[in-house]
């Protein structure tokens, strides 16, 4: 080892030491509480990433669970920031992992493959696992299934739909789209290609990151789990990418980049649909409450109140209905957890499994979160919520669809995720005519090689 390598190694060790000390100190600060674990109850240490108003909801769930219990006591610890996975592995290395963790990255398979987290069948009974699989929405089950075993449970689902500014469409004599052709017609009517002046509005512009949603809409899959192969070169995936790139052909990559950049000039985190920069935007269920607040502000100012809708992604001929991309936040139980059974009991309480649907419905209403089971959706309190927030109903219907798919749950999924988004961005922003079959073939080979290596690593 040369002197440079030696110094670099020392710096890495010193950095990890400082980070570990910081983690220990922050954990001590975050766990500081006047609440003591009651006698004869086992403590369940729960790490999560929620802050702000959501953190209060998490603490309320823990409080209600603790009040219902004689055996366990959950202590939630907020770990905001971008290094939750690093903190977690440091805790594993130090022999003191939490008993329960909630993560929002597609790492279930990587962590399960490395043995960093437990499969649920190592904690729950066979009967519980079988009933849970039947109880979950298909999309929720897919999010946490690796090699036919559940490695966690989502606490909620994130679903995408098309938000439509109906008031803006009506101004152009248009209706919400039912097909891909309708969507293209809306785009070309509101922003006719070839106009000399810079566009002030667009009917719709595809977002390269959302190829994960459009692939299933066109009837495609990015991965075949039956033979463990990446499937980017199928006609359906190529058709989805070709359709997205057709907007580059209509408007040019520089116009799309210019217009997208302009979205960033909106004050705060203003939804571009409110500023009428677009008539249609794909986004998640969290925008429902933004729309309600926006409409209330318009009414308070005695302005015309804009009307909105949320609709499933429109299909091409031969596509799949109610299809799209799903992700979510997942509970996982670390290997070496001291209170794994208590962690499992808390998971069931939060999600509503095993007769606790009413409590879970309360939690979902408080957070504006999509339940992971139809049984929770059917609870009266959640039905009341849907009556008050009708736009939310579209997302619930999509959550129950068989055609909602996550990033494949396989080792190497984060790389897979990024490479697919990079592929779509490269094609849509190319200054020359992109060779889509060649780009897909090269990406398929590259991703396959990476996940093969990840699968062989321990």
SULPETA-V988401 format. One record per backbone hydrogen bond with DSSP energy under -0.5 kcal/mol. NH is the residue of the N-H (numbers start at 1). CO is the residue of the C=O. E is the energy in kcal/mol with one decimal. If there is no record, write none. Layout:
# SULPETA-V988401
nh = [NH	NH]
co = [CO	CO]
e = [E	E]
This chain:
# SULPETA-V988401
nh = [6	7	8	9	10	11	12	13	14	15	16	17	18	19	20	21	22	23	24	25	26	27	28	29	30	31	32	32	41	42	44	45	46	46	47	47	48	54	55	56	57	58	59	60	61	62	63	64	65	66	67	68	68	69	69	73	75	76	77	79	87	88	89	90	91	92	93	94	95	96	99	100	101	102	103	107	111	112	113	114	115	115	116	117	118	120	122	123	124	129	130	131	132	133	134	135	136	137	139	141	142	143	144	144	145	146	146	149	151	153	155	156	157	158	159	160	161	162	163	163	164	165	166	166	167	169	170	171	172	172	173	174	180	183	184	185	186	187	188	189	190	191	195	202	203	208	210	211	212	213	214	215	216	217	218	219	220	224	225	227	228	229	231	234	238	239	240	241	242	243	244	245	246	247	247	248	249	250	251	252	256	257	258	259	260	261	262	263	263	264	264	265	266	270	274	275	276	277	278	279	279	280	281	283	285	287	288	290	291	292	293	294	295	296	297	298	299	300	301	302	303	306	309	311	315	319	320	323	324	326	327	329	330	331	332	334	335	337	340	343	344	345	346	347	348	349	350	351	352	353	356	360	361	362	363	364	365	366	367	368	369	370	371	376	377	378	379	382	383	384	385	386	387	388	389	392	393	393	394	394	395	396	397	398	399	400	401	404	405	405	410	413	416	417	418	419	420	421	422	423	424	425	426	427	428	429	430	430	436	439	440	441	442	443	444	445	446	447	448	449	450	451	452	453	454	455	456	457	457]
co = [2	3	4	5	6	7	8	9	10	11	12	13	14	15	16	17	18	19	20	21	22	23	24	25	26	27	28	29	38	71	73	43	44	75	45	100	77	51	51	52	53	54	55	56	57	58	59	60	61	62	63	64	65	65	66	42	44	74	46	48	83	84	85	86	87	88	89	90	92	91	45	45	332	47	330	105	107	108	109	110	111	112	111	111	333	150	119	120	120	125	126	127	128	129	130	131	132	372	399	137	138	139	140	141	142	144	149	146	144	331	329	329	370	327	157	325	283	311	161	281	309	279	164	307	307	165	166	167	168	169	170	169	315	179	180	181	182	183	184	185	186	187	192	277	187	206	207	208	209	210	210	211	212	213	214	216	215	229	223	224	224	224	222	231	234	235	236	237	238	239	240	241	242	243	244	245	245	246	247	248	252	253	254	255	256	257	258	259	260	260	261	262	263	267	271	271	273	272	272	202	203	203	163	161	159	284	285	286	287	288	289	290	291	292	293	294	295	296	297	299	298	304	164	162	178	316	217	320	403	405	158	156	103	153	101	332	116	334	337	339	340	341	342	343	344	345	346	347	348	348	352	356	357	358	359	360	361	362	363	364	364	157	369	373	373	374	376	379	379	380	381	382	383	384	385	389	389	390	390	391	391	392	393	394	395	396	398	401	324	403	408	410	412	413	414	415	416	417	418	419	420	421	422	423	424	425	426	427	434	435	436	437	438	439	440	441	442	443	444	445	446	447	448	449	450	451	452	453	454]
e = [-2.4	-2.6	-2.9	-2.7	-2.3	-2.4	-2.3	-2.6	-2.8	-2.7	-2.6	-2.3	-2.7	-2.7	-2.8	-2.6	-2.7	-2.9	-2.6	-2.9	-3.1	-2.8	-2.2	-2.4	-3.1	-2.3	-0.8	-0.6	-1.4	-3.0	-2.9	-0.5	-0.6	-2.2	-0.5	-2.6	-2.1	-1.0	-0.9	-1.1	-1.3	-2.3	-2.5	-1.7	-2.3	-2.3	-2.2	-2.6	-2.5	-2.9	-2.2	-1.0	-0.7	-0.5	-1.0	-2.4	-3.0	-0.6	-3.3	-3.6	-2.6	-2.4	-2.4	-2.3	-2.1	-2.1	-2.7	-2.3	-1.4	-2.8	-1.8	-1.7	-2.3	-1.4	-2.3	-2.3	-2.8	-2.6	-3.1	-1.8	-0.6	-0.7	-2.4	-0.9	-3.1	-3.2	-2.2	-2.1	-3.4	-2.4	-2.3	-2.4	-2.7	-2.2	-1.4	-1.7	-2.1	-2.8	-0.6	-2.4	-2.4	-1.5	-0.7	-0.9	-0.8	-0.6	-2.6	-1.3	-2.9	-1.5	-2.5	-0.8	-1.4	-3.5	-0.6	-0.6	-2.2	-2.9	-0.6	-3.4	-2.9	-3.0	-1.3	-1.4	-1.3	-2.2	-2.6	-1.2	-0.7	-1.4	-1.4	-2.5	-2.1	-1.9	-2.5	-2.2	-2.4	-2.2	-2.4	-1.9	-2.3	-2.2	-1.3	-2.4	-0.5	-0.5	-2.1	-1.3	-0.9	-1.3	-2.2	-2.4	-0.6	-1.3	-2.1	-1.7	-2.6	-3.0	-0.7	-0.9	-0.7	-1.7	-2.3	-0.7	-2.2	-2.3	-2.1	-2.4	-2.7	-2.2	-2.1	-2.6	-1.2	-0.5	-1.3	-0.8	-1.7	-1.7	-2.3	-2.5	-1.9	-2.4	-2.7	-2.8	-2.6	-2.4	-1.6	-0.9	-0.9	-0.6	-1.1	-1.5	-1.4	-1.8	-2.2	-0.8	-0.8	-1.9	-0.7	-1.1	-0.7	-1.5	-2.0	-2.1	-0.7	-1.7	-1.8	-0.7	-2.4	-2.2	-2.3	-2.5	-2.8	-2.0	-2.1	-2.1	-2.3	-2.6	-1.5	-1.5	-3.0	-0.7	-1.8	-2.5	-0.8	-2.1	-1.7	-0.8	-1.8	-1.7	-1.7	-0.7	-3.0	-3.1	-2.8	-0.6	-2.8	-1.6	-0.6	-2.3	-2.1	-2.0	-2.0	-2.3	-2.2	-1.9	-2.8	-2.7	-2.0	-0.9	-0.9	-1.7	-2.6	-1.8	-1.9	-2.7	-2.3	-2.1	-2.1	-1.6	-2.1	-0.7	-0.5	-0.8	-1.6	-2.2	-1.5	-0.6	-2.2	-2.3	-1.6	-2.3	-1.9	-1.5	-2.1	-1.5	-0.5	-1.1	-0.5	-0.9	-0.7	-1.6	-2.4	-2.1	-2.1	-1.3	-1.6	-0.7	-2.6	-0.5	-1.7	-1.5	-2.3	-3.0	-2.2	-2.8	-2.1	-1.7	-2.8	-2.3	-2.1	-2.4	-2.6	-2.2	-2.5	-1.9	-0.6	-0.5	-1.2	-2.5	-2.9	-2.2	-2.5	-2.3	-2.6	-2.2	-2.4	-2.9	-2.5	-2.2	-1.7	-2.7	-2.2	-1.9	-2.5	-2.3	-1.3	-0.8	-0.6]
